[in-house]
Amino acid sequence: MLRFFRQIRQRFLTDNKFSKYLLYAIGEILLVVIGILIAIQVDNWNEARKDRNLYLNYLGRLNSDFETLHSRVGSLGEWADELLNLAEYQADFLNGKLTSLDTLKLAISIEFTSSVNRYQINLPTSSELSSTGRLAIIENDTIKNVLNNWQATITNRESQNEEWHRWIYKYRDLVRNILIKEDKINIDFAWYSPYPDDTRRWGSFKLNTAGIKITNELSEIPELPGLLNDILVERLITRDYFIKEKRSARETIELIQREIDRLTN
């Protein structure tokens, strides 16, 4: 093809047809320019397609992360109710509000109230976008703002856990010797088993620590009622957080899915 064009150009020069040669040269330049523009357009189209595919990939990963969070927070919310119930039972005992005493429930309350909430909001894709500066790839400003809000929530929750864990550690030191080792181990292995609903776990449970030891030693710790009230506040706030986080996770999933639908339909 190039040889063909050279032959035409040479013939115009040989025949002394300069004007035709000039027009031909201009046409050849235009062809080159058009070719370059087409190549640039194709390259831009390919880059746009890669960016769109990358955007969709991130949206899919975000959707998966929030689905996981929604499921986990849902189950943790149910467990938060159980922990709150057990802590309230112990507080009622210390404040003399119980008309009858379930010693096993009191023992379970001691062990479970000693537990540290190690839950953290885990959103790896959102964290990756923020840490790598790729958040700009999110075209939807609403999604971008929501992800920023989630990162702020993560920071806030981590900060509060640092404060609340100190209360739990102090409580744990105060009650660590009330239950004998065997009871502590058996109760710990029943973690996530709601009392008394899980009859398979608790129906045949035999408490080895004497009931009088439990009640007397709990009652003899003067700072325990105030500390337990602090823990109750933490349990209440945490339960409310779980409710809000579950709702917010579902709303975020729906928002992301609408953006995926927009891009793929």
C-alpha positions, 0 to 999 in steps of 0.5 A: 500500500505504501509502495502504491502511494509512492508510485502515485507521488512520483508520477505527479512529480515526473509529469510536472503536475505540481498542483495535483501533487500538492493536493495529493500530499494534503490528502495524504496528511489528512489521512494520517491525521484521521488515522491518528485521531481514530487510534486515539479514540480507540485507545480512549475507548479501551481505557474507558472500558477498562475503567468501567470494568474496574469500577464494576469490579470494585462495586461487586467487591463492595457489595460482597463486603456489605452483605457479609457485614449485614449478616454478621451484624445481624447475628451479633445483634441477637447476641448483644441482646443476650449479653445485655440481659445477663448483665441486667440480671446481675445488676438486679441481683446487686441492687436487691431487685430479684424476688428469686435467684437463678444461680446458674444464670448469675454464674453465666452472667459473671463469665459472659460480662467478663468477655471483651467485645472484639468485633470490628467493622471489616470492610476491606474493599472500602479500606483499600479504596481509601488507603490507595487513593482510588476512592476517586474511581467511584463515580457515584458521589452518594456512594463515595460519601457513604463509604467515607461515613463508614470509614469514620464509623470504623474509627469511632468504634475503635476509639470507643472500644479502647475505652470500654475494654478498660471497664471489662478488664477491671470487672474481670479482675474483680470477679476472676476468682468467684467461679472455679476453673471448671465452671469458667471453662464449661461456661466459656465453651457454651459461648453463643448459647442463649440461656436458657433457650439452648436446652441441649447446652444448658439442660444438663449443666451442673454448676460446681461453684457453691451458690452461696460463694457466688452471691456472697463474693459478688455482694462484697465487691463495693465498686462492682455496682457502679462498674457494672452500670458502666458496662450496661451502658456500653452494652446498650450502646453496642446493641443500638450500634448493631441495629443501626449498622445492620440497617445502614449496611442494607441501605448501602447494599441497595445503593451499590446494587442500583449503581451496578444495574445502571452500568450493566443495563 
